[in-house]
Amino acid sequence: MTPVSEHDERPTREAIIDLDALRHNVRRLRELTGVGELIVVVKADAYGHGAEAIARAAVEAGADRLGVADITEGVALRAAGITAPILAWLHGPQAAFGAALDAGIDLGLSSVAQLDRVIEAARDRPSVVPVVQFKLETGLSRNGAAEADWPELFQAAAAAEAAGLVRVDGLFSHVSNTSTDDDRAAAVRFERGVALATEAGLAPRSLHLAASAAALGEPSLRYDAVRLGLAVYGLSPFEPTDDAGRSADAFGLRPVMTLRATVAAVRRVEPGAGVSYDYSYRTSTATTLALIPLGYADGVPRSASNAGPVMINGRRYQVSGRIAMDQFVVDVGDDAVAVGDDAVLFGDPASGAPRVEEWAEAAGTINYELVTRIGPRVVRTTRERS
């Protein structure tokens, strides 16, 4: 990731990552949740923001641990010099547990088979005692140990820990965010698992169930730690139709990513001119069209055609016609727009930029998807005052 310099030529396509906003959000979330351990989730290249820079800034702001899905993501952070505790929890049948142990990565496990593989990988590393946490399936029907398997898993883990083969550091799960009743039912199952683990002789230090939505919306689900992803990036995990009291602004969070591009071409056209594929947009008067070099190859959703908001020179417009693979068009009327001007798709509303939620609504999706899907042609640059 490249730091921003006022002397550098602006990239044609750019995601500006505000690390000051990221640090602010981490500190604010610490205040809001009040938990002992703040886990900042940087999986999927930190939700599209750039994992290395985000991880460093999060730790600087007080994050206690980093969370990733895959071991490879954790190993990459170690290779970049990140020394903070890292937990990786989603493993395929060929997961490189040995590489995780070499990198000092803690492992979230979901079965006795995975525990056995970790112990086997540690046999070749006599100085290493794997640190593991167990993910329990409590209602999402996804990753995690099924309740019927908990007794066997906990007994095996207790025996391995007594033999010095592993250290069991935590238990965790996830909730569906479907309703308060559903999430509390998941918590009841989770607490059953905690009780069974204790009966088996385990004493996990860390219990965590809540990601961003539960951490902000249901204090009873915070336990010892929370895993914060979307909220750290300054976005609310709640639907825009929810109570405005649960918006990012209401929580005191600041968007970290601004997506912009440089206007690549400008042309004047007559009334009735067709724009982009299928002519789903035709001009009603003589007008000026601005070409924006971002498309669905860059993560701008085609489903937001004729709807996505764009700010150029401080004024708001919307996509005119179909979003193509590499580009889309904006009808700016008689406004003065020139090649080289900035077009901002979304960013901090305090600057006048559209919110990413406006694009999500236009595309029929969620804010999580919009930031995570930004493609590799879009240059990530960091901005910070320090």
C-alpha positions in Angstrom: 0.0 0.0 0.0 1.3 3.4 -1.0 1.3 6.5 1.3 -0.4 9.5 -0.3 2.0 12.4 -1.3 0.7 15.7 -2.6 3.5 15.6 -5.2 2.6 12.2 -6.6 0.4 11.9 -9.7 -3.0 10.7 -8.6 -3.8 7.1 -9.6 -6.6 6.7 -12.2 -8.5 4.4 -9.9 -7.9 4.8 -6.2 -9.1 3.6 -2.8 -7.9 6.1 -0.2 -7.5 4.5 3.2 -7.7 6.9 6.1 -5.6 5.4 8.9 -6.4 8.2 11.3 -10.1 7.2 10.9 -9.2 3.6 11.5 -7.4 4.4 14.7 -10.2 6.6 15.9 -12.7 3.7 15.3 -10.7 1.2 17.2 -10.5 3.5 20.2 -14.1 4.4 19.9 -15.2 0.8 19.8 -13.1 0.1 22.9 -15.1 2.8 24.6 -18.4 1.5 23.4 -17.9 -2.2 24.2 -15.7 -2.0 27.3 -14.4 -5.5 26.9 -11.1 -6.9 28.0 -10.0 -8.0 24.6 -10.6 -6.3 21.3 -10.1 -8.5 18.2 -9.8 -6.6 15.0 -10.7 -8.7 12.0 -8.5 -8.2 9.0 -9.6 -11.2 6.8 -10.1 -10.7 3.1 -7.4 -8.1 2.9 -9.0 -6.2 5.7 -12.3 -6.0 4.0 -10.6 -4.7 0.9 -8.8 -1.9 2.8 -5.3 -3.5 2.8 -4.4 -5.9 5.6 -0.9 -4.9 6.4 -1.5 -1.1 6.9 -4.8 -1.8 8.7 -3.3 -4.3 11.0 -0.4 -2.0 12.0 -2.8 0.9 12.6 -5.2 -1.2 14.6 -2.5 -2.5 16.9 -1.2 1.0 17.3 -4.7 2.1 18.4 -4.9 -0.7 21.0 -6.2 -3.8 19.3 -5.3 -6.8 21.4 -5.5 -9.4 18.7 -6.0 -9.7 14.9 -8.4 -12.1 13.3 -8.1 -13.8 9.9 -10.0 -16.6 8.2 -7.1 -18.4 6.5 -3.7 -19.3 7.8 -2.2 -17.8 4.7 -3.6 -14.4 5.6 -1.9 -14.7 9.0 1.4 -15.9 7.6 1.4 -12.9 5.2 1.0 -10.5 8.2 3.9 -12.2 10.0 6.0 -11.8 6.9 5.2 -8.1 6.9 6.5 -7.8 10.4 3.2 -7.8 12.3 4.0 -9.4 15.8 0.6 -9.0 17.5 -1.4 -12.1 18.4 -3.3 -13.6 15.4 -6.2 -16.0 15.4 -7.0 -18.0 12.2 -10.2 -20.1 12.2 -11.3 -21.4 8.8 -9.3 -24.4 7.6 -9.7 -26.6 4.5 -8.5 -30.3 4.5 -5.0 -29.2 3.3 -4.6 -26.3 5.8 -0.9 -25.7 6.6 -1.0 -26.1 10.4 2.8 -26.4 10.4 3.2 -23.0 8.8 0.8 -21.5 11.3 2.9 -22.9 14.2 6.1 -21.7 12.7 4.5 -18.2 12.4 3.2 -18.2 15.9 -0.5 -18.1 14.8 -3.2 -19.2 17.2 -5.7 -21.6 15.6 -9.4 -21.7 15.9 -10.4 -25.4 15.5 -13.7 -27.1 14.8 -13.1 -30.8 15.2 -11.1 -33.5 16.9 -9.6 -34.3 13.5 -8.2 -30.7 13.3 -6.9 -30.9 16.8 -5.1 -34.2 16.0 -3.5 -32.6 12.9 -2.3 -29.6 14.9 -0.8 -32.0 17.5 0.9 -34.0 14.7 2.3 -30.8 13.2 3.7 -29.9 16.6 5.6 -33.2 17.0 8.3 -31.9 14.5 8.5 -28.6 16.5 9.3 -29.7 20.1 9.7 -26.2 21.3 6.2 -25.2 20.2 3.1 -25.6 22.2 0.1 -24.8 19.9 -2.3 -22.2 21.2 -5.8 -23.2 20.1 -9.4 -22.0 20.5 -12.5 -24.0 19.7 -15.3 -22.7 17.5 -18.7 -24.1 18.5 -21.6 -24.3 16.1 -24.5 -22.6 17.9 -27.1 -22.0 15.2 -25.6 -20.7 11.9 -25.1 -24.2 10.5 -21.7 -23.3 9.2 -18.2 -23.7 10.6 -17.8 -25.0 14.1 -18.0 -28.2 16.2 -21.5 -29.6 16.4 -23.0 -29.8 19.9 -23.1 -33.6 19.7 -19.3 -33.6 19.2 -18.5 -31.3 22.1 -18.0 -33.9 24.8 -15.4 -35.8 22.7 -13.7 -32.7 21.6 -13.4 -31.2 25.1 -12.2 -34.5 26.5 -9.5 -34.9 23.8 -8.5 -31.3 24.3 -8.2 -31.6 28.1 -6.1 -34.8 27.7 -3.8 -33.0 25.2 -3.5 -30.0 27.4 -2.6 -32.1 30.4 0.1 -33.8 28.4 1.5 -30.4 27.4 0.6 -30.9 23.7 -1.6 -27.8 23.3 -2.8 -24.8 25.3 -6.6 -24.2 25.1 -6.9 -20.4 25.1 -10.6 -19.8 24.2 -14.0 -20.8 23.0 -16.0 -18.8 20.4 -18.9 -18.8 18.1 -21.0 -16.5 16.0 -24.6 -15.3 15.8 -27.0 -14.8 12.9 -28.2 -11.3 13.7 -31.7 -12.5 12.8 -33.4 -11.3 15.9 -32.6 -10.7 19.6 -34.3 -14.0 20.4 -32.3 -16.0 17.9 -29.0 -14.4 19.1 -29.8 -15.1 22.7 -30.7 -18.7 21.9 -27.2 -19.0 20.3 -25.8 -17.6 23.5 -27.6 -20.2 25.6 -26.1 -23.0 23.4 -22.7 -21.3 23.6 -22.9 -21.2 27.4 -23.8 -24.9 27.4 -20.6 -25.5 25.6 -18.6 -23.4 28.0 -20.0 -25.4 30.9 -19.2 -28.7 29.2 -15.6 -27.5 28.6 -15.2 -26.5 32.2 -16.6 -29.9 33.3 -14.0 -31.6 31.1 -11.2 -29.7 32.9 -10.6 -26.8 30.5 -10.3 -23.2 31.6 -10.4 -21.1 28.5 -9.2 -17.5 29.0 -11.2 -15.9 26.2 -14.9 -16.3 25.3 -16.2 -14.5 22.3 -19.5 -14.6 20.5 -20.1 -11.1 19.2 -18.9 -9.6 15.9 -19.8 -6.0 15.1 -23.6 -6.2 15.1 -23.9 -8.1 18.3 -21.1 -6.2 20.0 -22.9 -2.9 19.3 -26.4 -4.1 19.5 -26.5 -6.6 22.4 -24.2 -5.9 25.3 -25.1 -9.3 27.0 -23.2 -11.1 24.1 -19.9 -9.4 24.6 -18.3 -11.9 27.1 -14.5 -11.4 27.5 -13.8 -10.3 23.9 -15.5 -9.0 20.7 -14.5 -9.6 17.1 -14.9 -6.4 15.2 -14.7 -6.3 11.5 -17.1 -3.9 9.6 -17.4 -1.4 12.5 -13.6 -0.9 12.6 -13.8 0.3 9.0 -16.3 3.0 10.0 -19.4 1.3 8.7 -22.6 0.2 10.5 -23.5 -3.5 10.5 -27.1 -2.6 10.7 -29.5 -2.2 7.7 -30.0 1.4 6.6 -33.7 1.0 7.3 -32.9 0.3 10.9 -33.3 3.0 13.6 -31.0 5.9 12.7 -29.6 5.6 16.2 -27.6 2.6 14.9 -25.9 4.4 12.0 -22.1 4.7 11.9 -22.5 8.4 12.7 -24.6 7.6 15.8 -21.8 5.3 17.1 -19.2 8.0 16.4 -17.5 6.0 13.6 -15.7 7.4 10.6 -15.6 5.7 7.2 -12.0 4.6 6.4 -12.3 4.1 2.6 -12.9 6.7 -0.1 -13.3 5.3 -3.6 -12.4 7.7 -6.4 -11.3 7.9 -10.0 -10.1 10.5 -12.4 -12.5 11.6 -15.1 -11.0 10.1 -18.3 -13.0 11.8 -21.0 -15.7 14.4 -21.5 -18.0 14.8 -24.5 -21.0 17.0 -25.5 -23.9 15.2 -27.0 -27.2 16.0 -28.5 -30.7 15.1 -27.2 -31.6 11.4 -27.6 -28.0 10.2 -27.5 -27.7 6.6 -26.3 -25.3 5.9 -23.4 -23.4 2.7 -22.8 -24.7 -0.8 -23.5 -28.4 -1.4 -24.3 -29.2 2.3 -24.3 -30.9 2.0 -20.9 -30.2 5.7 -20.7 -30.8 8.3 -23.4 -30.1 12.0 -23.0 -33.2 14.2 -22.8 -31.4 17.4 -23.8 -28.1 18.5 -25.1 -25.7 17.6 -22.3 -22.2 16.8 -21.2 -21.2 13.2 -20.4 -18.2 12.4 -18.2 -16.5 9.0 -18.5 -15.4 7.4 -15.2 -12.8 4.6 -15.6 -14.2 2.2 -12.9 -16.4 -0.8 -13.7 -17.4 -4.2 -12.4 -13.9 -5.5 -12.9 -13.0 -3.1 -10.2 -15.9 -4.1 -7.9 -18.4 -1.4 -8.9 -21.6 -3.5 -9.2 -23.4 -3.6 -12.6 -26.6 -3.8 -10.7 -26.2 -0.1 -9.6 -26.5 1.0 -13.3 -28.6 4.2 -13.6 -28.6 4.5 -9.9 -25.2 4.7 -8.2 -24.3 8.2 -6.8 -21.1 10.0 -7.9 -19.7 13.3 -6.7 -17.7 15.4 -9.1 -16.4 18.9 -8.2 -18.5 18.9 -5.1 -21.8 18.2 -6.9 -23.8 15.0 -6.8 -24.9 13.0 -9.9 -25.7 9.4 -10.6 -24.5 6.7 -13.0 -26.1 7.2 -16.5 -26.6 3.9 -18.3 -25.0 0.5 -17.8 -21.9 0.1 -15.7 -19.4 -1.8 -17.9 -16.4 -3.9 -17.1 -14.0 -0.9 -17.0 -16.1 2.2 -17.1 -19.3 4.1 -16.7 -20.8 7.4 -17.7 -22.2 10.3 -15.7 -24.6 12.9 -17.2 -23.5 16.2 -15.7 -25.8 18.5 -17.7 -24.3 21.9 -18.4 -21.9 21.8 -15.4 -18.2 22.3 -16.1 -16.4 19.0 -15.8 -12.9 18.4 -17.3 -10.6 15.5 -17.9 -8.6 15.0 -14.8 -11.3 16.0 -12.3 -12.0 13.8 -9.3 -15.1 11.5 -9.3 -15.8 10.2 -5.8 -18.2 7.2 -5.6 -18.2 6.9 -1.8 -16.4 8.0 1.2 -16.8 10.1 4.4 -20.2 12.0 4.2 -18.6 14.8 6.3 -16.7 15.7 3.1 -19.9 15.6 1.0 -19.1 12.2 -0.5 -21.9 9.7 -1.0 -22.1 7.0 1.6 -21.2 3.4 0.7 -24.7 2.5 1.9 -26.1 4.6 -1.0 -24.2 2.4 -3.4 -25.3 -0.7 -1.5 -29.0 0.3 -1.8 -28.6 1.1 -5.5 -27.1 -2.3 -6.1 -29.4 -4.3 -3.8 -26.6 -5.5 -1.5 -24.9 -4.6 1.7 -22.0 -2.2 2.6 -19.8 -5.2 3.5 -19.8 -6.4 -0.1 -19.1 -3.1 -1.6 -15.8 -2.4 0.2 -14.6 -6.0 0.2 -15.1 -6.5 -3.6 -12.9 -3.6 -4.7 -10.5 -5.1 -7.3 -6.8 -5.2 -7.6 -6.6 -2.5 -10.3 -7.7 0.0 -7.8 -4.6 1.4 -6.1 -4.9 1.5 -2.3 -3.2 4.6 -0.8 -3.0 5.5 2.8 -3.6 8.8 4.3 -2.7 9.9 7.8 -1.6 13.1 9.6 1.1 11.4 11.6 
